[in-house]
């Protein structure tokens, strides 16, 4: 059963991780949602991150798990962006990918089982 996560980017322009190669590049709610969706559906972000580790071969491959059916929708709400994520991935992996993409510039607002 998938889980639904409600995420807020209070200041979208500041929702960037510490490494520009791994961070969000998009502007706007829909584009940010597409970038996160790709990070959940494919190993692209994980591959870039693991290649930057001191011992890439020692990275736990479970951290690269994907959910081809993950869906992320985004909407602009006043000055912040609301993202709704539906995925089978565990919350630890969602949090890791959000940390890479948005750094500390995001908030997990709610979690529900679908």
KOLNU-860006 format. One record per atom (N, C-alpha, C): atom name; residue number from 1; residue in one letter; chain; z negated, x, y negated. Coordinates in steps of 0.1 Angstrom, whole numbers, plus 5000, padded with zeros to 4 digits. Last residue first. Layout:
REM residues N
<pt name="CA" resi="NUM" resn="A" chain="A" Z="Z" X="X" Y="Y"/>
...
//
This chain:
REM residues 114
<pt name="N" resi="114" resn="X" chain="A" Z="4981" X="4975" Y="4947"/>
<pt name="CA" resi="114" resn="X" chain="A" Z="4991" X="4964" Y="4946"/>
<pt name="C" resi="114" resn="X" chain="A" Z="4991" X="4956" Y="4958"/>
<pt name="N" resi="113" resn="X" chain="A" Z="4950" X="4983" Y="4931"/>
<pt name="CA" resi="113" resn="X" chain="A" Z="4958" X="4983" Y="4943"/>
<pt name="C" resi="113" resn="X" chain="A" Z="4968" X="4972" Y="4942"/>
<pt name="N" resi="112" resn="X" chain="A" Z="4947" X="4999" Y="4899"/>
<pt name="CA" resi="112" resn="X" chain="A" Z="4946" X="4987" Y="4908"/>
<pt name="C" resi="112" resn="X" chain="A" Z="4954" X="4989" Y="4920"/>
<pt name="N" resi="111" resn="X" chain="A" Z="4932" X="5015" Y="4872"/>
<pt name="CA" resi="111" resn="X" chain="A" Z="4938" X="5017" Y="4885"/>
<pt name="C" resi="111" resn="X" chain="A" Z="4936" X="5004" Y="4893"/>
<pt name="N" resi="110" resn="X" chain="A" Z="4933" X="5025" Y="4838"/>
<pt name="CA" resi="110" resn="X" chain="A" Z="4930" X="5016" Y="4848"/>
<pt name="C" resi="110" resn="X" chain="A" Z="4937" X="5019" Y="4861"/>
<pt name="N" resi="109" resn="X" chain="A" Z="4938" X="5047" Y="4821"/>
<pt name="CA" resi="109" resn="X" chain="A" Z="4931" X="5035" Y="4816"/>
<pt name="C" resi="109" resn="X" chain="A" Z="4926" X="5026" Y="4827"/>
<pt name="N" resi="108" resn="X" chain="A" Z="4939" X="5080" Y="4816"/>
<pt name="CA" resi="108" resn="X" chain="A" Z="4940" X="5071" Y="4827"/>
<pt name="C" resi="108" resn="X" chain="A" Z="4931" X="5059" Y="4823"/>
<pt name="N" resi="107" resn="X" chain="A" Z="4955" X="5096" Y="4790"/>
<pt name="CA" resi="107" resn="X" chain="A" Z="4943" X="5089" Y="4794"/>
<pt name="C" resi="107" resn="X" chain="A" Z="4946" X="5080" Y="4806"/>
<pt name="N" resi="106" resn="X" chain="A" Z="4967" X="5127" Y="4776"/>
<pt name="CA" resi="106" resn="X" chain="A" Z="4969" X="5114" Y="4783"/>
<pt name="C" resi="106" resn="X" chain="A" Z="4956" X="5109" Y="4788"/>
<pt name="N" resi="105" resn="X" chain="A" Z="4968" X="5155" Y="4769"/>
<pt name="CA" resi="105" resn="X" chain="A" Z="4972" X="5144" Y="4759"/>
<pt name="C" resi="105" resn="X" chain="A" Z="4975" X="5131" Y="4766"/>
<pt name="N" resi="104" resn="X" chain="A" Z="4963" X="5177" Y="4782"/>
<pt name="CA" resi="104" resn="X" chain="A" Z="4952" X="5169" Y="4780"/>
<pt name="C" resi="104" resn="X" chain="A" Z="4955" X="5156" Y="4771"/>
<pt name="N" resi="103" resn="X" chain="A" Z="4995" X="5179" Y="4797"/>
<pt name="CA" resi="103" resn="X" chain="A" Z="4982" X="5186" Y="4793"/>
<pt name="C" resi="103" resn="X" chain="A" Z="4971" X="5177" Y="4793"/>
<pt name="N" resi="102" resn="X" chain="A" Z="5017" X="5166" Y="4805"/>
<pt name="CA" resi="102" resn="X" chain="A" Z="5011" X="5162" Y="4793"/>
<pt name="C" resi="102" resn="X" chain="A" Z="4999" X="5169" Y="4789"/>
<pt name="N" resi="101" resn="X" chain="A" Z="5027" X="5179" Y="4829"/>
<pt name="CA" resi="101" resn="X" chain="A" Z="5036" X="5173" Y="4819"/>
<pt name="C" resi="101" resn="X" chain="A" Z="5030" X="5171" Y="4806"/>
<pt name="N" resi="100" resn="X" chain="A" Z="5004" X="5188" Y="4842"/>
<pt name="CA" resi="100" resn="X" chain="A" Z="5015" X="5198" Y="4839"/>
<pt name="C" resi="100" resn="X" chain="A" Z="5024" X="5192" Y="4828"/>
<pt name="N" resi="99" resn="X" chain="A" Z="4989" X="5165" Y="4843"/>
<pt name="CA" resi="99" resn="X" chain="A" Z="4984" X="5177" Y="4836"/>
<pt name="C" resi="99" resn="X" chain="A" Z="4995" X="5186" Y="4833"/>
<pt name="N" resi="98" resn="X" chain="A" Z="5006" X="5149" Y="4859"/>
<pt name="CA" resi="98" resn="X" chain="A" Z="5004" X="5145" Y="4845"/>
<pt name="C" resi="98" resn="X" chain="A" Z="4998" X="5157" Y="4837"/>
<pt name="N" resi="97" resn="X" chain="A" Z="5004" X="5163" Y="4883"/>
<pt name="CA" resi="97" resn="X" chain="A" Z="5017" X="5162" Y="4876"/>
<pt name="C" resi="97" resn="X" chain="A" Z="5015" X="5158" Y="4861"/>
<pt name="N" resi="96" resn="X" chain="A" Z="4976" X="5159" Y="4888"/>
<pt name="CA" resi="96" resn="X" chain="A" Z="4982" X="5172" Y="4887"/>
<pt name="C" resi="96" resn="X" chain="A" Z="4995" X="5172" Y="4879"/>
<pt name="N" resi="95" resn="X" chain="A" Z="4975" X="5131" Y="4890"/>
<pt name="CA" resi="95" resn="X" chain="A" Z="4968" X="5138" Y="4879"/>
<pt name="C" resi="95" resn="X" chain="A" Z="4973" X="5152" Y="4877"/>
<pt name="N" resi="94" resn="X" chain="A" Z="4991" X="5126" Y="4913"/>
<pt name="CA" resi="94" resn="X" chain="A" Z="4995" X="5121" Y="4900"/>
<pt name="C" resi="94" resn="X" chain="A" Z="4988" X="5128" Y="4888"/>
<pt name="N" resi="93" resn="X" chain="A" Z="4975" X="5140" Y="4931"/>
<pt name="CA" resi="93" resn="X" chain="A" Z="4988" X="5145" Y="4929"/>
<pt name="C" resi="93" resn="X" chain="A" Z="4993" X="5139" Y="4915"/>
<pt name="N" resi="92" resn="X" chain="A" Z="4952" X="5124" Y="4931"/>
<pt name="CA" resi="92" resn="X" chain="A" Z="4951" X="5138" Y="4928"/>
<pt name="C" resi="92" resn="X" chain="A" Z="4964" X="5144" Y="4924"/>
<pt name="N" resi="91" resn="X" chain="A" Z="4960" X="5099" Y="4940"/>
<pt name="CA" resi="91" resn="X" chain="A" Z="4957" X="5101" Y="4926"/>
<pt name="C" resi="91" resn="X" chain="A" Z="4956" X="5115" Y="4922"/>
<pt name="N" resi="90" resn="X" chain="A" Z="4987" X="5101" Y="4963"/>
<pt name="CA" resi="90" resn="X" chain="A" Z="4973" X="5100" Y="4960"/>
<pt name="C" resi="90" resn="X" chain="A" Z="4971" X="5104" Y="4945"/>
<pt name="N" resi="89" resn="X" chain="A" Z="5016" X="5079" Y="4962"/>
<pt name="CA" resi="89" resn="X" chain="A" Z="5010" X="5093" Y="4961"/>
<pt name="C" resi="89" resn="X" chain="A" Z="4995" X="5091" Y="4958"/>
<pt name="N" resi="88" resn="X" chain="A" Z="5028" X="5055" Y="4960"/>
<pt name="CA" resi="88" resn="X" chain="A" Z="5020" X="5057" Y="4972"/>
<pt name="C" resi="88" resn="X" chain="A" Z="5013" X="5071" Y="4972"/>
<pt name="N" resi="87" resn="X" chain="A" Z="5029" X="5039" Y="4928"/>
<pt name="CA" resi="87" resn="X" chain="A" Z="5032" X="5049" Y="4937"/>
<pt name="C" resi="87" resn="X" chain="A" Z="5023" X="5049" Y="4949"/>
<pt name="N" resi="86" resn="X" chain="A" Z="5036" X="5029" Y="4896"/>
<pt name="CA" resi="86" resn="X" chain="A" Z="5034" X="5024" Y="4909"/>
<pt name="C" resi="86" resn="X" chain="A" Z="5038" X="5034" Y="4919"/>
<pt name="N" resi="85" resn="X" chain="A" Z="5025" X="5032" Y="4863"/>
<pt name="CA" resi="85" resn="X" chain="A" Z="5030" X="5039" Y="4875"/>
<pt name="C" resi="85" resn="X" chain="A" Z="5026" X="5032" Y="4887"/>
<pt name="N" resi="84" resn="X" chain="A" Z="5031" X="5027" Y="4830"/>
<pt name="CA" resi="84" resn="X" chain="A" Z="5026" X="5020" Y="4842"/>
<pt name="C" resi="84" resn="X" chain="A" Z="5033" X="5026" Y="4854"/>
<pt name="N" resi="83" resn="X" chain="A" Z="5022" X="5039" Y="4799"/>
<pt name="CA" resi="83" resn="X" chain="A" Z="5030" X="5041" Y="4811"/>
<pt name="C" resi="83" resn="X" chain="A" Z="5023" X="5033" Y="4822"/>
<pt name="N" resi="82" resn="X" chain="A" Z="5024" X="5034" Y="4765"/>
<pt name="CA" resi="82" resn="X" chain="A" Z="5017" X="5030" Y="4777"/>
<pt name="C" resi="82" resn="X" chain="A" Z="5027" X="5032" Y="4789"/>
<pt name="N" resi="81" resn="X" chain="A" Z="5019" X="5053" Y="4736"/>
<pt name="CA" resi="81" resn="X" chain="A" Z="5028" X="5049" Y="4747"/>
<pt name="C" resi="81" resn="X" chain="A" Z="5020" X="5045" Y="4759"/>
<pt name="N" resi="80" resn="X" chain="A" Z="5010" X="5045" Y="4701"/>
<pt name="CA" resi="80" resn="X" chain="A" Z="5009" X="5052" Y="4714"/>
<pt name="C" resi="80" resn="X" chain="A" Z="5019" X="5047" Y="4724"/>
<pt name="N" resi="79" resn="X" chain="A" Z="5014" X="5030" Y="4678"/>
<pt name="CA" resi="79" resn="X" chain="A" Z="5017" X="5045" Y="4678"/>
<pt name="C" resi="79" resn="X" chain="A" Z="5016" X="5052" Y="4691"/>
<pt name="N" resi="78" resn="X" chain="A" Z="5024" X="5001" Y="4693"/>
<pt name="CA" resi="78" resn="X" chain="A" Z="5020" X="5007" Y="4680"/>
<pt name="C" resi="78" resn="X" chain="A" Z="5024" X="5022" Y="4680"/>
<pt name="N" resi="77" resn="X" chain="A" Z="5036" X="5010" Y="4721"/>
<pt name="CA" resi="77" resn="X" chain="A" Z="5026" X="5000" Y="4717"/>
<pt name="C" resi="77" resn="X" chain="A" Z="5019" X="5006" Y="4704"/>
<pt name="N" resi="76" resn="X" chain="A" Z="5064" X="5013" Y="4741"/>
<pt name="CA" resi="76" resn="X" chain="A" Z="5057" X="5018" Y="4729"/>
<pt name="C" resi="76" resn="X" chain="A" Z="5048" X="5007" Y="4725"/>
<pt name="N" resi="75" resn="X" chain="A" Z="5063" X="5017" Y="4776"/>
<pt name="CA" resi="75" resn="X" chain="A" Z="5065" X="5009" Y="4765"/>
<pt name="C" resi="75" resn="X" chain="A" Z="5057" X="5014" Y="4753"/>
<pt name="N" resi="74" resn="X" chain="A" Z="5076" X="5024" Y="4809"/>
<pt name="CA" resi="74" resn="X" chain="A" Z="5070" X="5028" Y="4796"/>
<pt name="C" resi="74" resn="X" chain="A" Z="5073" X="5019" Y="4785"/>
<pt name="N" resi="73" resn="X" chain="A" Z="5072" X="5027" Y="4844"/>
<pt name="CA" resi="73" resn="X" chain="A" Z="5078" X="5020" Y="4832"/>
<pt name="C" resi="73" resn="X" chain="A" Z="5070" X="5024" Y="4820"/>
<pt name="N" resi="72" resn="X" chain="A" Z="5080" X="5041" Y="4874"/>
<pt name="CA" resi="72" resn="X" chain="A" Z="5073" X="5043" Y="4862"/>
<pt name="C" resi="72" resn="X" chain="A" Z="5080" X="5035" Y="4850"/>
<pt name="N" resi="71" resn="X" chain="A" Z="5078" X="5040" Y="4909"/>
<pt name="CA" resi="71" resn="X" chain="A" Z="5084" X="5034" Y="4897"/>
<pt name="C" resi="71" resn="X" chain="A" Z="5074" X="5036" Y="4885"/>
<pt name="N" resi="70" resn="X" chain="A" Z="5086" X="5056" Y="4940"/>
<pt name="CA" resi="70" resn="X" chain="A" Z="5077" X="5055" Y="4928"/>
<pt name="C" resi="70" resn="X" chain="A" Z="5085" X="5049" Y="4916"/>
<pt name="N" resi="69" resn="X" chain="A" Z="5100" X="5060" Y="4962"/>
<pt name="CA" resi="69" resn="X" chain="A" Z="5100" X="5046" Y="4957"/>
<pt name="C" resi="69" resn="X" chain="A" Z="5091" X="5045" Y="4945"/>
<pt name="N" resi="68" resn="X" chain="A" Z="5097" X="5086" Y="4970"/>
<pt name="CA" resi="68" resn="X" chain="A" Z="5110" X="5082" Y="4965"/>
<pt name="C" resi="68" resn="X" chain="A" Z="5111" X="5068" Y="4959"/>
<pt name="N" resi="67" resn="X" chain="A" Z="5073" X="5106" Y="4964"/>
<pt name="CA" resi="67" resn="X" chain="A" Z="5074" X="5092" Y="4967"/>
<pt name="C" resi="67" resn="X" chain="A" Z="5087" X="5087" Y="4961"/>
<pt name="N" resi="66" resn="X" chain="A" Z="5062" X="5138" Y="4977"/>
<pt name="CA" resi="66" resn="X" chain="A" Z="5070" X="5129" Y="4967"/>
<pt name="C" resi="66" resn="X" chain="A" Z="5069" X="5115" Y="4972"/>
<pt name="N" resi="65" resn="X" chain="A" Z="5043" X="5168" Y="4977"/>
<pt name="CA" resi="65" resn="X" chain="A" Z="5046" X="5155" Y="4983"/>
<pt name="C" resi="65" resn="X" chain="A" Z="5053" X="5146" Y="4972"/>
<pt name="N" resi="64" resn="X" chain="A" Z="5034" X="5193" Y="4970"/>
<pt name="CA" resi="64" resn="X" chain="A" Z="5048" X="5189" Y="4966"/>
<pt name="C" resi="64" resn="X" chain="A" Z="5052" X="5176" Y="4972"/>
<pt name="N" resi="63" resn="X" chain="A" Z="5010" X="5197" Y="4981"/>
<pt name="CA" resi="63" resn="X" chain="A" Z="5010" X="5195" Y="4967"/>
<pt name="C" resi="63" resn="X" chain="A" Z="5024" X="5190" Y="4962"/>
<pt name="N" resi="62" resn="X" chain="A" Z="5017" X="5205" Y="5007"/>
<pt name="CA" resi="62" resn="X" chain="A" Z="5012" X="5191" Y="5005"/>
<pt name="C" resi="62" resn="X" chain="A" Z="5012" X="5187" Y="4990"/>
<pt name="N" resi="61" resn="X" chain="A" Z="5020" X="5232" Y="5006"/>
<pt name="CA" resi="61" resn="X" chain="A" Z="5032" X="5224" Y="5005"/>
<pt name="C" resi="61" resn="X" chain="A" Z="5029" X="5209" Y="5003"/>
<pt name="N" resi="60" resn="X" chain="A" Z="5000" X="5253" Y="4988"/>
<pt name="CA" resi="60" resn="X" chain="A" Z="5000" X="5243" Y="4998"/>
<pt name="C" resi="60" resn="X" chain="A" Z="5012" X="5233" Y="4996"/>
<pt name="N" resi="59" resn="X" chain="A" Z="5012" X="5286" Y="4982"/>
<pt name="CA" resi="59" resn="X" chain="A" Z="5010" X="5272" Y="4976"/>
<pt name="C" resi="59" resn="X" chain="A" Z="5010" X="5262" Y="4987"/>
<pt name="N" resi="58" resn="X" chain="A" Z="5020" X="5310" Y="4992"/>
<pt name="CA" resi="58" resn="X" chain="A" Z="5007" X="5305" Y="4996"/>
<pt name="C" resi="58" resn="X" chain="A" Z="5003" X="5291" Y="4990"/>
<pt name="N" resi="57" resn="X" chain="A" Z="5044" X="5316" Y="4980"/>
<pt name="CA" resi="57" resn="X" chain="A" Z="5044" X="5312" Y="4994"/>
<pt name="C" resi="57" resn="X" chain="A" Z="5031" X="5307" Y="4999"/>
<pt name="N" resi="56" resn="X" chain="A" Z="5037" X="5324" Y="4954"/>
<pt name="CA" resi="56" resn="X" chain="A" Z="5043" X="5311" Y="4956"/>
<pt name="C" resi="56" resn="X" chain="A" Z="5043" X="5306" Y="4971"/>
<pt name="N" resi="55" resn="X" chain="A" Z="5013" X="5339" Y="4940"/>
<pt name="CA" resi="55" resn="X" chain="A" Z="5018" X="5339" Y="4954"/>
<pt name="C" resi="55" resn="X" chain="A" Z="5024" X="5326" Y="4958"/>
<pt name="N" resi="54" resn="X" chain="A" Z="5012" X="5332" Y="4913"/>
<pt name="CA" resi="54" resn="X" chain="A" Z="5011" X="5346" Y="4917"/>
<pt name="C" resi="54" resn="X" chain="A" Z="5017" X="5348" Y="4932"/>
<pt name="N" resi="53" resn="X" chain="A" Z="5036" X="5306" Y="4903"/>
<pt name="CA" resi="53" resn="X" chain="A" Z="5023" X="5310" Y="4909"/>
<pt name="C" resi="53" resn="X" chain="A" Z="5023" X="5325" Y="4913"/>
<pt name="N" resi="52" resn="X" chain="A" Z="5061" X="5297" Y="4897"/>
<pt name="CA" resi="52" resn="X" chain="A" Z="5053" X="5305" Y="4886"/>
<pt name="C" resi="52" resn="X" chain="A" Z="5040" X="5310" Y="4891"/>
<pt name="N" resi="51" resn="X" chain="A" Z="5069" X="5282" Y="4918"/>
<pt name="CA" resi="51" resn="X" chain="A" Z="5076" X="5295" Y="4915"/>
<pt name="C" resi="51" resn="X" chain="A" Z="5069" X="5303" Y="4905"/>
<pt name="N" resi="50" resn="X" chain="A" Z="5054" X="5259" Y="4914"/>
<pt name="CA" resi="50" resn="X" chain="A" Z="5050" X="5268" Y="4925"/>
<pt name="C" resi="50" resn="X" chain="A" Z="5057" X="5282" Y="4923"/>
<pt name="N" resi="49" resn="X" chain="A" Z="5068" X="5247" Y="4892"/>
<pt name="CA" resi="49" resn="X" chain="A" Z="5054" X="5251" Y="4891"/>
<pt name="C" resi="49" resn="X" chain="A" Z="5050" X="5262" Y="4901"/>
<pt name="N" resi="48" resn="X" chain="A" Z="5093" X="5242" Y="4903"/>
<pt name="CA" resi="48" resn="X" chain="A" Z="5092" X="5251" Y="4891"/>
<pt name="C" resi="48" resn="X" chain="A" Z="5078" X="5256" Y="4889"/>
<pt name="N" resi="47" resn="X" chain="A" Z="5085" X="5225" Y="4924"/>
<pt name="CA" resi="47" resn="X" chain="A" Z="5093" X="5237" Y="4927"/>
<pt name="C" resi="47" resn="X" chain="A" Z="5092" X="5247" Y="4915"/>
<pt name="N" resi="46" resn="X" chain="A" Z="5074" X="5203" Y="4910"/>
<pt name="CA" resi="46" resn="X" chain="A" Z="5066" X="5211" Y="4919"/>
<pt name="C" resi="46" resn="X" chain="A" Z="5072" X="5225" Y="4922"/>
<pt name="N" resi="45" resn="X" chain="A" Z="5097" X="5193" Y="4896"/>
<pt name="CA" resi="45" resn="X" chain="A" Z="5085" X="5199" Y="4889"/>
<pt name="C" resi="45" resn="X" chain="A" Z="5077" X="5208" Y="4897"/>
<pt name="N" resi="44" resn="X" chain="A" Z="5113" X="5187" Y="4920"/>
<pt name="CA" resi="44" resn="X" chain="A" Z="5118" X="5195" Y="4909"/>
<pt name="C" resi="44" resn="X" chain="A" Z="5106" X="5202" Y="4901"/>
<pt name="N" resi="43" resn="X" chain="A" Z="5109" X="5170" Y="4941"/>
<pt name="CA" resi="43" resn="X" chain="A" Z="5101" X="5182" Y="4941"/>
<pt name="C" resi="43" resn="X" chain="A" Z="5105" X="5191" Y="4929"/>
<pt name="N" resi="42" resn="X" chain="A" Z="5108" X="5135" Y="4931"/>
<pt name="CA" resi="42" resn="X" chain="A" Z="5115" X="5147" Y="4935"/>
<pt name="C" resi="42" resn="X" chain="A" Z="5105" X="5159" Y="4935"/>
<pt name="N" resi="41" resn="X" chain="A" Z="5092" X="5114" Y="4922"/>
<pt name="CA" resi="41" resn="X" chain="A" Z="5102" X="5111" Y="4932"/>
<pt name="C" resi="41" resn="X" chain="A" Z="5108" X="5124" Y="4938"/>
<pt name="N" resi="40" resn="X" chain="A" Z="5076" X="5124" Y="4902"/>
<pt name="CA" resi="40" resn="X" chain="A" Z="5069" X="5118" Y="4914"/>
<pt name="C" resi="40" resn="X" chain="A" Z="5079" X="5116" Y="4925"/>
<pt name="N" resi="39" resn="X" chain="A" Z="5093" X="5133" Y="4883"/>
<pt name="CA" resi="39" resn="X" chain="A" Z="5083" X="5142" Y="4888"/>
<pt name="C" resi="39" resn="X" chain="A" Z="5076" X="5137" Y="4900"/>
<pt name="N" resi="38" resn="X" chain="A" Z="5107" X="5110" Y="4877"/>
<pt name="CA" resi="38" resn="X" chain="A" Z="5114" X="5121" Y="4884"/>
<pt name="C" resi="38" resn="X" chain="A" Z="5104" X="5130" Y="4890"/>
<pt name="N" resi="37" resn="X" chain="A" Z="5087" X="5096" Y="4863"/>
<pt name="CA" resi="37" resn="X" chain="A" Z="5092" X="5091" Y="4876"/>
<pt name="C" resi="37" resn="X" chain="A" Z="5099" X="5101" Y="4884"/>
<pt name="N" resi="36" resn="X" chain="A" Z="5084" X="5113" Y="4841"/>
<pt name="CA" resi="36" resn="X" chain="A" Z="5073" X="5112" Y="4850"/>
<pt name="C" resi="36" resn="X" chain="A" Z="5078" X="5106" Y="4864"/>
<pt name="N" resi="35" resn="X" chain="A" Z="5109" X="5107" Y="4829"/>
<pt name="CA" resi="35" resn="X" chain="A" Z="5105" X="5121" Y="4833"/>
<pt name="C" resi="35" resn="X" chain="A" Z="5094" X="5121" Y="4843"/>
<pt name="N" resi="34" resn="X" chain="A" Z="5108" X="5080" Y="4825"/>
<pt name="CA" resi="34" resn="X" chain="A" Z="5118" X="5085" Y="4834"/>
<pt name="C" resi="34" resn="X" chain="A" Z="5115" X="5099" Y="4838"/>
<pt name="N" resi="33" resn="X" chain="A" Z="5087" X="5079" Y="4806"/>
<pt name="CA" resi="33" resn="X" chain="A" Z="5086" X="5072" Y="4819"/>
<pt name="C" resi="33" resn="X" chain="A" Z="5096" X="5078" Y="4829"/>
<pt name="N" resi="32" resn="X" chain="A" Z="5100" X="5092" Y="4785"/>
<pt name="CA" resi="32" resn="X" chain="A" Z="5088" X="5097" Y="4791"/>
<pt name="C" resi="32" resn="X" chain="A" Z="5085" X="5092" Y="4805"/>
<pt name="N" resi="31" resn="X" chain="A" Z="5120" X="5073" Y="4779"/>
<pt name="CA" resi="31" resn="X" chain="A" Z="5123" X="5086" Y="4783"/>
<pt name="C" resi="31" resn="X" chain="A" Z="5112" X="5093" Y="4790"/>
<pt name="N" resi="30" resn="X" chain="A" Z="5105" X="5050" Y="4771"/>
<pt name="CA" resi="30" resn="X" chain="A" Z="5113" X="5050" Y="4783"/>
<pt name="C" resi="30" resn="X" chain="A" Z="5117" X="5063" Y="4788"/>
<pt name="N" resi="29" resn="X" chain="A" Z="5090" X="5061" Y="4748"/>
<pt name="CA" resi="29" resn="X" chain="A" Z="5084" X="5055" Y="4760"/>
<pt name="C" resi="29" resn="X" chain="A" Z="5092" X="5055" Y="4772"/>
<pt name="N" resi="28" resn="X" chain="A" Z="5099" X="5092" Y="4732"/>
<pt name="CA" resi="28" resn="X" chain="A" Z="5100" X="5077" Y="4734"/>
<pt name="C" resi="28" resn="X" chain="A" Z="5095" X="5073" Y="4747"/>
<pt name="N" resi="27" resn="X" chain="A" Z="5112" X="5122" Y="4743"/>
<pt name="CA" resi="27" resn="X" chain="A" Z="5106" X="5115" Y="4731"/>
<pt name="C" resi="27" resn="X" chain="A" Z="5108" X="5100" Y="4734"/>
<pt name="N" resi="26" resn="X" chain="A" Z="5108" X="5148" Y="4767"/>
<pt name="CA" resi="26" resn="X" chain="A" Z="5113" X="5135" Y="4762"/>
<pt name="C" resi="26" resn="X" chain="A" Z="5106" X="5131" Y="4750"/>
<pt name="N" resi="25" resn="X" chain="A" Z="5095" X="5168" Y="4779"/>
<pt name="CA" resi="25" resn="X" chain="A" Z="5105" X="5172" Y="4768"/>
<pt name="C" resi="25" resn="X" chain="A" Z="5110" X="5159" Y="4761"/>
<pt name="N" resi="24" resn="X" chain="A" Z="5065" X="5177" Y="4794"/>
<pt name="CA" resi="24" resn="X" chain="A" Z="5074" X="5166" Y="4789"/>
<pt name="C" resi="24" resn="X" chain="A" Z="5083" X="5172" Y="4778"/>
<pt name="N" resi="23" resn="X" chain="A" Z="5064" X="5210" Y="4808"/>
<pt name="CA" resi="23" resn="X" chain="A" Z="5059" X="5199" Y="4800"/>
<pt name="C" resi="23" resn="X" chain="A" Z="5070" X="5188" Y="4798"/>
<pt name="N" resi="22" resn="X" chain="A" Z="5073" X="5233" Y="4820"/>
<pt name="CA" resi="22" resn="X" chain="A" Z="5068" X="5222" Y="4829"/>
<pt name="C" resi="22" resn="X" chain="A" Z="5064" X="5210" Y="4821"/>
<pt name="N" resi="21" resn="X" chain="A" Z="5080" X="5250" Y="4800"/>
<pt name="CA" resi="21" resn="X" chain="A" Z="5089" X="5248" Y="4811"/>
<pt name="C" resi="21" resn="X" chain="A" Z="5086" X="5236" Y="4820"/>
<pt name="N" resi="20" resn="X" chain="A" Z="5057" X="5252" Y="4784"/>
<pt name="CA" resi="20" resn="X" chain="A" Z="5068" X="5244" Y="4779"/>
<pt name="C" resi="20" resn="X" chain="A" Z="5079" X="5241" Y="4790"/>
<pt name="N" resi="19" resn="X" chain="A" Z="5025" X="5248" Y="4795"/>
<pt name="CA" resi="19" resn="X" chain="A" Z="5037" X="5256" Y="4798"/>
<pt name="C" resi="19" resn="X" chain="A" Z="5049" X="5247" Y="4794"/>
<pt name="N" resi="18" resn="X" chain="A" Z="5005" X="5230" Y="4790"/>
<pt name="CA" resi="18" resn="X" chain="A" Z="5004" X="5243" Y="4784"/>
<pt name="C" resi="18" resn="X" chain="A" Z="5016" X="5252" Y="4786"/>
<pt name="N" resi="17" resn="X" chain="A" Z="5021" X="5197" Y="4782"/>
<pt name="CA" resi="17" resn="X" chain="A" Z="5013" X="5207" Y="4790"/>
<pt name="C" resi="17" resn="X" chain="A" Z="5013" X="5221" Y="4783"/>
<pt name="N" resi="16" resn="X" chain="A" Z="5018" X="5172" Y="4758"/>
<pt name="CA" resi="16" resn="X" chain="A" Z="5026" X="5183" Y="4763"/>
<pt name="C" resi="16" resn="X" chain="A" Z="5017" X="5193" Y="4770"/>
<pt name="N" resi="15" resn="X" chain="A" Z="5015" X="5150" Y="4737"/>
<pt name="CA" resi="15" resn="X" chain="A" Z="5014" X="5149" Y="4752"/>
<pt name="C" resi="15" resn="X" chain="A" Z="5023" X="5160" Y="4758"/>
<pt name="N" resi="14" resn="X" chain="A" Z="5020" X="5149" Y="4711"/>
<pt name="CA" resi="14" resn="X" chain="A" Z="5011" X="5159" Y="4715"/>
<pt name="C" resi="14" resn="X" chain="A" Z="5009" X="5159" Y="4730"/>
<pt name="N" resi="13" resn="X" chain="A" Z="5037" X="5127" Y="4708"/>
<pt name="CA" resi="13" resn="X" chain="A" Z="5042" X="5140" Y="4704"/>
<pt name="C" resi="13" resn="X" chain="A" Z="5033" X="5152" Y="4708"/>
<pt name="N" resi="12" resn="X" chain="A" Z="5019" X="5105" Y="4715"/>
<pt name="CA" resi="12" resn="X" chain="A" Z="5030" X="5110" Y="4724"/>
<pt name="C" resi="12" resn="X" chain="A" Z="5036" X="5124" Y="4721"/>
<pt name="N" resi="11" resn="X" chain="A" Z="4988" X="5100" Y="4715"/>
<pt name="CA" resi="11" resn="X" chain="A" Z="4997" X="5107" Y="4705"/>
<pt name="C" resi="11" resn="X" chain="A" Z="5009" X="5113" Y="4713"/>
<pt name="N" resi="10" resn="X" chain="A" Z="4980" X="5087" Y="4738"/>
<pt name="CA" resi="10" resn="X" chain="A" Z="4976" X="5082" Y="4725"/>
<pt name="C" resi="10" resn="X" chain="A" Z="4984" X="5088" Y="4713"/>
<pt name="N" resi="9" resn="X" chain="A" Z="4993" X="5075" Y="4765"/>
<pt name="CA" resi="9" resn="X" chain="A" Z="4996" X="5087" Y="4757"/>
<pt name="C" resi="9" resn="X" chain="A" Z="4992" X="5083" Y="4743"/>
<pt name="N" resi="8" resn="X" chain="A" Z="4978" X="5060" Y="4792"/>
<pt name="CA" resi="8" resn="X" chain="A" Z="4981" X="5059" Y="4778"/>
<pt name="C" resi="8" resn="X" chain="A" Z="4983" X="5073" Y="4773"/>
<pt name="N" resi="7" resn="X" chain="A" Z="4984" X="5043" Y="4823"/>
<pt name="CA" resi="7" resn="X" chain="A" Z="4982" X="5056" Y="4816"/>
<pt name="C" resi="7" resn="X" chain="A" Z="4986" X="5054" Y="4801"/>
<pt name="N" resi="6" resn="X" chain="A" Z="4976" X="5028" Y="4851"/>
<pt name="CA" resi="6" resn="X" chain="A" Z="4979" X="5025" Y="4837"/>
<pt name="C" resi="6" resn="X" chain="A" Z="4975" X="5037" Y="4829"/>
<pt name="N" resi="5" resn="X" chain="A" Z="4988" X="5026" Y="4884"/>
<pt name="CA" resi="5" resn="X" chain="A" Z="4980" X="5033" Y="4874"/>
<pt name="C" resi="5" resn="X" chain="A" Z="4985" X="5030" Y="4860"/>
<pt name="N" resi="4" resn="X" chain="A" Z="4987" X="5011" Y="4915"/>
<pt name="CA" resi="4" resn="X" chain="A" Z="4992" X="5009" Y="4901"/>
<pt name="C" resi="4" resn="X" chain="A" Z="4983" X="5016" Y="4892"/>
<pt name="N" resi="3" resn="X" chain="A" Z="4996" X="5021" Y="4948"/>
<pt name="CA" resi="3" resn="X" chain="A" Z="4985" X="5019" Y="4937"/>
<pt name="C" resi="3" resn="X" chain="A" Z="4992" X="5019" Y="4924"/>
<pt name="N" resi="2" resn="X" chain="A" Z="5009" X="5006" Y="4978"/>
<pt name="CA" resi="2" resn="X" chain="A" Z="5009" X="5014" Y="4966"/>
<pt name="C" resi="2" resn="X" chain="A" Z="4998" X="5012" Y="4957"/>
<pt name="N" resi="1" resn="X" chain="A" Z="5000" X="5008" Y="5012"/>
<pt name="CA" resi="1" resn="X" chain="A" Z="5000" X="5000" Y="5000"/>
<pt name="C" resi="1" resn="X" chain="A" Z="5000" X="5009" Y="4988"/>
//
